Structures are given as C-alpha cells and as structure tokens.
Amino acid sequence: MTTNRPSRRLSVVSLFALVFLVVAILCGLAIGPTSISVATIASDVLRRVGIGHGHLSGLDATIIWQIRAPRMVLGLLVGAMLAVAGGTYQGVFRNPLADPYLLGVAAGAGLGATIAIVHDGGSVSPPSWTPLLAFIGAMVSVALTWTIGGRGARSTTATLVLAGVAVAALLTSAQTFLQQQASAQSIARVYIWLLGSLATASWTSVWSTLPYVVVCCAVCVAAGRALDVMSVGEDEARALGLPVRRVRAVVIVASSLGTAAVVSVVGLIGFVGIIVPHVVRLMVGTSYRRILPLCVIVGAAFVVLTDTVARTVLAPTELPLGVVTAVIGAPVFVLILSVRRSVTT
Amino acid sequence: MTIVVKELSVQIGKAHILSEVTLAVGPGTWCTVIGPNGAGKTSLLSVMAGLRRASSGAVEIDGIDIHALSERDRARRVAYVPQDPIVPPGMAARDYVTLGRTASHGLLRAPSRSDLDIVDGVIDRLGLGGLATRDVATLSGGERQRVVLARALAQGTRVVLLDEPTTGLDVRHQIEMLELLRKEVDECELTVVATLHDLTLAGLFADHMVLLHQGRVVETGAPSTVVRSSALSASYETSLQVIDVDGRDVVIPGRPLTTRQ
C-alpha cells in the first residue's frame, strides 16, 4: 500500500502522539493548586494494582482521584470525540472547514441548556438536568437537519450542510431570544456554559459519556477506509462499490451522537474538532485510516492539556476552555501550517 | 459479459435527455458512442453505470437489472470512468489504483495480497510503475488519465464504461490511451462502451459505433458505416467529409452547413 517513507513517518508521529498523551495525562493529574508529585501519584497507582506500598495522604488521594482524575478522564473523552467527529465530518463532507457542530449539534445543545438554565431561575450553578436537555436539543437539531437535507434520492452532502446552516440559525435565534428574556444571572450562566468547561466533571459524568464516546469513536475510526474511497466524490465512490448513502448516514449518526453526548456535559468547546484533524493531516497525509486513530490520541491529549492551562493560569478563576483551546490551538496550527505549507482534505 | 440497454428514456422535467435508446454490447467488443455536445452521451453512460435512474427502460448485465444489484455487486461487474474524475490530492497513485479493489475487499478489511497483486499487475501493464508513489494530484494530464484507467481496470470487471477518456490529452497520448484500452479489450475479452469526440480516433479503435442525436440513436453499426452516414453531418450540423487514408477513415470537418455560402 505505502512506500517506506510515509509509514516510517506514521510510526514517528504515532510515537510522538503517545508521548504527548502521557505528558498531558500526567499534567492533568499533577498540576493544580495543591502540588502533588508525579512520583507520588505513580506509587499510589502501583499500590492500587498491588505493587509497592507508597500511597497518598487522605486529602491528596481525594484531590487526585475524586477531582483531578475524573476531570482528566472526561477531558480525554471530550477531546477524542470532538477531534474524531471533526475529522469524520471533514471526510464525509469533503470540506476542510467542517467541524463537529456543522449539522446543528451546538445550536441544539445550546438551546437545550439555555432552556434548562433559564427555567431554573436564580440558583448558582446550572440545574442537574441541563445535560439531558442539551443532549435532547442536539439530537433533535441533527434529526431536523437530516429530515430536511439528508433524505430522498436528491440529497447530497451540500443539501445537508445547507439544511444544517438553516437549522442552526433557527435554533440559535430561539436560544438568543430566551437568553435575552432571562435575568442577568441566568445570562451569565448560559454564557459560561456556551464557552465550555470541565469544572463540573465527576465520575458520574465520565461514566455517562464513556459508552457514547467509545462506540462512536470506534464507528468513525472503522469508517476511515470508506472515507478514503469517498475522497473521489460520491458518484465515483458508488461506482467503486461504496454504499455512499448508508456510509454517510452511519458516520453522521455516530459523529453527531458522540458530539451531542460530550457537548451536553461540558458545553461548547470550539476549535478542537477543526484544528486537531488538520494538525494530524499535516503530519501524516490525507488518508483517514491514519488521521482518525491519531485524532483520538491527539484530541484527547490536547483537551486535557488546555484544560490544565485553563484552570491554572488565573487560579482560582478558571478560564473558559473554549477560549484556551483557541488561544493555544491557533498559533500551533499556524506554526505547523507554515512549516508544512500545504493543507488539503 | 454482455451489457444490454433496453428502450431507455431519461426525462428531467420536460427535457428528454434520452429517448428509447437500445443497444447491446457483447464481450470482446468496443462500442463507441458519438454525438454532438448535449446528445445525451454522458447521461447514457451514467445510467449504464447504475449511478442514475432512467425514467423508463432498463440496463441489464447478463440478464440482471443493474438497479437490482447492490453497489458492491454492481462494482464487481461494471467499472466506470467519468469525464472529469476527481483526483484527491495527497494520495499516491498506487493507493488511488487500489481504490478499484474496494468492492473486492470490502470496507472493513484491508486489500488482500491478491488485490495488491492485481493492482500491481495493472500498473505494470499500463507502464505506470514509475508513478506508483507519486501524488495523483501532481500528475500530468496524460499520466492522470492512465492512472484513472488503471483504477477502472483494477476493478477487474468484464464491462468498462469510459466517458471521454482522452479529454485534454495531446494526440500521441490519446492514441496511447486508446491502444492500451484496445489491448485490454482483445486480451481480456472486455466489454467496453466509451464516448469520444474525435471521430477519426473513434472510428480507428471501435468495433461498433452508435451515433446519438438529441437523446436518440440515429445511426448504429460498424464505424465505417456510421462515419459515412448522412446522419453524421446532420447531427453535428457541420459538413463532414470522410476520406480513406491507407484503409482508415479520416473524418474532416468543413464549415458549418448553415454559414457556408
């Protein structure tokens, strides 16, 4: 299939990605207001699996295992899912500007969350059923987009994208209207939610998103070969034996479902879904068989690392994660772009 | 394999794109479809490839309706090269040719050893060895067309449909391309249906010729008969003269009939 050079490049990049992931995980656990060394954490992990006797003090153990670990794991899940969904969308729509929010997931989730927060009135944090409403909103909006633009013999990816634009515009205006009617406090909370944060992470939120992320990422990664065939356009892909409509439906459902699951828990984290696939593509070339598995690793690491930055630079205040992903991601992307010079889908 | 088109009509709104087109092409036969722009050549080929549905009529391959087949089964029987193939940048020529094996190995499995052997065989036959690792998007027009032909042949189908396979090629590369295809037809008993604009080349390489005009078959038969028919000049609305050069028909265009004094 490939000559030696690209496959050696792939091994090198994969190795770097894994190192990046390990570094991100360690940063996610060790860095924070209470400094706990990596060695102490490692010895505690080893004791838990039955090796050695090192352990953390009661408070440190709580900080690591009840606060930082679930937050770090949720960051991994969110990053992996958004990056894979973005890469998949770029493949299926053959459009470098596609991101996981293309079909209205963000607008739907935003509307759902806004309804929950505004309805709840004056409490300090968003109500516990915000994720549920956000998830429902996201799925309803994708379903709506699909109903308008994705069905019937004449549907193409272009009609689908346009339907997504229309649905997103409609739901965003509804969301803005609701927000405008609400109290100043609710507006602030809606705003914070829209910018995304991992601050509310818990093992419960990890367990509730994990199944979606695992299944949806697996489906998208498995579709890599089909997406490579689709790079010759829908007609030619059909002539090559690809059931284009079915593949398109499956990967869109998987990406949207996974995105809805993570977005409903952490809010709208931008930039990951568009930047990570492009960075990976610039490193390993245009084949989705290579891009998508690497998106899982790089996306996961990227979000954990940016979240660590978001919660430490202005501690105890947390920066919105969506802001940090852009602030860190954009320069990195520009740097890689100027080094590699060409961007293609 | 024989591909049969039965009273095929395609209508979009009120426009009749194809009207009751009937033709049959058997194994080891090259049929070239000619006709002026807008005659319906491309529509005919895309319906024959199963990519588009007809308003009425049918396309059958060895007696099986092409629309009764799944995409994968269809791709095992018919290969199709569109007029303007999309070449994805960043893909190596060999990987591009390997796309032709998709229907064989499926979507979840990697191409098998035998798939890759077929790919390498085709690359060898078409003399593309030196281009195998090149990015398809950086190939010249002639190289690109050969790589696209290689992808179609790698599909290993008995029927190959080509829409203007020589577009944008200089005369040497046009002949090279058609020679390659002729060899495949003769050696592998392929059934080929191609559209071509160059009437002399069309006559030189085809076994059978169909002249389409305004969606209808107006003349069909051996190339020498079709190029000499009065229908030819009438369809193109141009006076066309055929002269014999060493036993080959050469079609020479004159000034359009309407503007000639």
Chai-1 contact restraints between the chains, C-beta under 6 A:
chainA,res_idxA,chainB,res_idxB,connection_type,confidence,min_distance_angstrom,max_distance_angstrom,comment,restraint_id
A,T3,B,T133,contact,1.0,0.0,6.0,A-B,restraint_1
A,R225,B,L107,contact,1.0,0.0,6.0,A-B,restraint_2
A,A226,B,L107,contact,1.0,0.0,6.0,A-B,restraint_3
A,V229,B,L99,contact,1.0,0.0,6.0,A-B,restraint_4
A,V229,B,T102,contact,1.0,0.0,6.0,A-B,restraint_5
A,S231,B,P88,contact,1.0,0.0,6.0,A-B,restraint_6
A,V232,B,I86,contact,1.0,0.0,6.0,A-B,restraint_7
A,G233,B,I86,contact,1.0,0.0,6.0,A-B,restraint_8
A,D235,B,L51,contact,1.0,0.0,6.0,A-B,restraint_9
A,R238,B,L51,contact,1.0,0.0,6.0,A-B,restraint_10
A,R238,B,E71,contact,1.0,0.0,6.0,A-B,restraint_11
A,A239,B,A49,contact,1.0,0.0,6.0,A-B,restraint_12
A,A239,B,Y80,contact,1.0,0.0,6.0,A-B,restraint_13
A,L240,B,A75,contact,1.0,0.0,6.0,A-B,restraint_14
A,L240,B,L99,contact,1.0,0.0,6.0,A-B,restraint_15
A,L240,B,T102,contact,1.0,0.0,6.0,A-B,restraint_16
A,G241,B,E71,contact,1.0,0.0,6.0,A-B,restraint_17
A,G241,B,R72,contact,1.0,0.0,6.0,A-B,restraint_18
A,G241,B,A75,contact,1.0,0.0,6.0,A-B,restraint_19
A,G241,B,T102,contact,1.0,0.0,6.0,A-B,restraint_20
A,G241,B,A103,contact,1.0,0.0,6.0,A-B,restraint_21
A,P243,B,E71,contact,1.0,0.0,6.0,A-B,restraint_22
A,G285,B,G90,contact,1.0,0.0,6.0,A-B,restraint_23
A,T286,B,G90,contact,1.0,0.0,6.0,A-B,restraint_24
A,T344,B,P89,contact,1.0,0.0,6.0,A-B,restraint_25
A,T344,B,G90,contact,1.0,0.0,6.0,A-B,restraint_26
